Amino acid sequence: MTRRKQKARPQKHAAPAHLQTKKQVDKRKRRLFTILMILIPVLFLLLLEMGLRLFHYGGEWDLVLKRSVQGHEFYTINRQVARRYFIGDDISVPEANGEVFSFIKSSNTVRIFCLGESSTAGWPFQFNGTFPSQLQSRLALLFPEREFEVINVGISAISSYSVLDFTRELVDYQPDLFLVYMGHNEFYGALGAASTQSMGGSRAVIQFYLSLEKLRLFQLLRDVVGLFRSGREAADHSRTLMEKMIGERIIPPGTPIYDRARSHFEANLTDMLRIIQERDVPVLVGTLVSNLAGQPPFESIFPSGFNRQVEWKMLSDGGDAAAREGNYSAAIQAYTSARHLSDYPAMLWYKLGVSHQGMGRFDLALDCFLRARDQDVLRFRAPGEFNQIIRRVCSDENVPVVEIENTFSDHSTDGLIGNELLFEHVHPNVRGYFLMAHAFCRAMAEHDVIVPAAEWPWHRDLAAEELIRRAYVTELDMEIASLRILQLTSRYPFKQPRRMVVTTDSAYAQALTETAQSILRREISWNDGHYRIADYLGKRGLFAAAEREYRAVIRVMPGNYYPYIFLANTLIERQKMEEAEEVLLQALRFSPYLPFAYAKLGVLYVGRNDAQKAKPFLENAIKLAPNSSEFSRDDLAYVHYLLAVVLAQLDELAEAKKEVEIALRVKPQEQRFLKLQAQILTAMEGN
């Protein structure tokens, strides 16, 4: 057998060393090139981010800003922080209140953050009247030995996504308590399920979006997208923010958008409570209040496929006619017949509620009003299911619920929440905001916040009417609120404009309206508006009303000496000398360089014949007068004259003679000065 010839295989020979080295170098070059191709755009983006930050592109987006005035450092809530959540120039981004709190928190300070939307912000009021403001006043009354910082972080037109976002930051600022009131904006608020400012239906996408919000590159991209979005149609400045937030108008129960809003609200609330409790900080959550008896549904619809609308409408119209005549029994009968055809339209339930209320059947009326709210397919009032979510989540997380809804019901005629306590669909009036503050205050005591429940000093408390009076919501504040409500209710989705009558005095009404409009147009500040009205009232001799205007400003800006001086003048006009003294001394605690304050205190003590006490104040007034452009030569001459009187009473005649001579150099013919000079000279001769 012959052996098969095998094919010879080529032998592998190792490449020369110089070729192997070349291949390794080429491989390293390719790897380096690949790395550079990745790093160059990353480096470019980093440099672009740094450049944008260097030139402060986009402004300040942090919730809490650090500020310094004359070496004094403090924190303030960023008024523009809501820009994080709104895209496009066609939206007027709502502002925060700009609350201020201490940079270094003392051991005696109780810091409370109030979180929520427009009702937490206190709309339509700007400062006084809000529930955080009234709560702070109440706590200061009960615990005068403590300092309270009740910080209002409420902003209109935001949703629970924004509130959750704020919570993540605020836990780092030494809170002692969080108060939460939110839920009405889950459909149309920023990032809401049916809002024009929505980011889609995925909660994970929205959370990722929020995680990028502070990057300047991301802000630049947002602004570019906003320009394209705004450019598609001309901005309509006549439309309210409420109108502009409506993306999906009709949202029946059980639809995907409805279910998404509900599930996102529950998840956001759960995350908020867990973040807060991880820091061992107490938190109280309030149930939501809606106007049931005074706010008809915004939108009613029939179910798809319903083809008996003509018949239904005839029955409903018959009920309307009977109700207008006060025949509520016949109205109920007609509405019930229509309900047998279709009970879907929310307005039918509202009309049934009104008719049952007219007959004194308040439990039935309440059931109908609740059904009307929940079937209102334009979702500017949170459905009742949201309060169930609040109670369930808080129970799961062992967090107390503050039953604000029940509090309002208990203080409403026949238990039906309506226009007694709310301006329109969800915003309380002054008394309503007082009830919110009251409910949170009582809940704080019940759950041992600040001190154990048994140690709360309720003996220091005042009657409700006096507490509301001390909120210092003046006629000007009511006029501002009235104009804002009128603007809101004159537009869709409201059917009937609402306007409060603040005063029947036509001249005063005109002054209020003009001043309120100037404030709303930002031609003058809120406090300057109050000074203007106080001056108007003072010139008419209405000093008690003028006093309230000054106290309103002091309540908002307690560290500003300016309103104290005006208030002291008013109190002096009313012969309230002891109160004037207290106010002037308070002004000097805030600013020890006020010649007018020293002069006025000197005048008060001269009036009491207390020369010893008057002397240093008059001397300080003279010393500081050159630093004040408002302190005239005539004013200064009068102070020199008063000091001469005081010195004469103290038998310091030589010094008294010098002071009156200084006064006479300015006003040589002033008879009081001449008379005092003669008396001093006579006394000196007698000695």
HELIX and SHEET records of a PDB file:
HELIX    1   1 ALA A   17  LEU A   54  1                                  38    
HELIX    2   2 VAL A   81  TYR A   85  5                                   5    
HELIX    3   3 SER A  118  ALA A  121  1                                   4    
HELIX    4   4 PHE A  131  LEU A  142  1                                  12    
HELIX    5   5 SER A  160  LEU A  170  1                                  11    
HELIX    6   6 ARG A  203  SER A  211  1                                   9    
HELIX    7   7 ARG A  216  GLY A  231  1                                  16    
HELIX    8   8 LEU A  241  LYS A  244  1                                   4    
HELIX    9   9 PRO A  256  GLU A  278  1                                  23    
HELIX   10  10 GLN A  309  ARG A  324  1                                  16    
HELIX   11  11 TYR A  328  LEU A  341  1                                  14    
HELIX   12  12 ALA A  346  GLY A  358  1                                  13    
HELIX   13  13 PHE A  362  GLN A  375  1                                  14    
HELIX   14  14 GLY A  384  ASP A  396  1                                  13    
HELIX   15  15 ILE A  404  ASP A  410  1                                   7    
HELIX   16  16 THR A  413  GLY A  415  5                                   3    
HELIX   17  17 VAL A  430  GLU A  446  1                                  17    
HELIX   18  18 ALA A  453  GLU A  455  5                                   3    
HELIX   19  19 TRP A  458  ARG A  460  5                                   3    
HELIX   20  20 ALA A  464  ARG A  469  1                                   6    
HELIX   21  21 GLU A  475  THR A  489  1                                  15    
HELIX   22  22 SER A  506  LEU A  520  1                                  15    
HELIX   23  23 TRP A  526  LYS A  539  1                                  14    
HELIX   24  24 PHE A  543  VAL A  556  1                                  14    
HELIX   25  25 TYR A  562  GLU A  573  1                                  12    
HELIX   26  26 MET A  577  PHE A  590  1                                  14    
HELIX   27  27 PRO A  595  GLY A  607  1                                  13    
HELIX   28  28 ALA A  611  LEU A  624  1                                  14    
HELIX   29  29 ALA A  625  ASN A  627  5                                   3    
HELIX   30  30 ARG A  633  GLN A  649  1                                  17    
HELIX   31  31 LEU A  653  VAL A  666  1                                  14    
HELIX   32  32 GLN A  671  GLY A  686  1                                  16    
SHEET    1   A 3 VAL A  64  VAL A  69  0                                        
SHEET    2   A 3 HIS A  72  ILE A  77 -1                                        
SHEET    3   A 3 VAL A 100  SER A 102 -1                                        
SHEET    1   B 5 GLU A 147  ASN A 152  0                                        
SHEET    2   B 5 THR A 109  GLY A 116  1                                        
SHEET    3   B 5 LEU A 177  TYR A 181  1                                        
SHEET    4   B 5 VAL A 283  GLY A 286  1                                        
SHEET    5   B 5 VAL A 401  VAL A 402  1                                        
END                                                                             
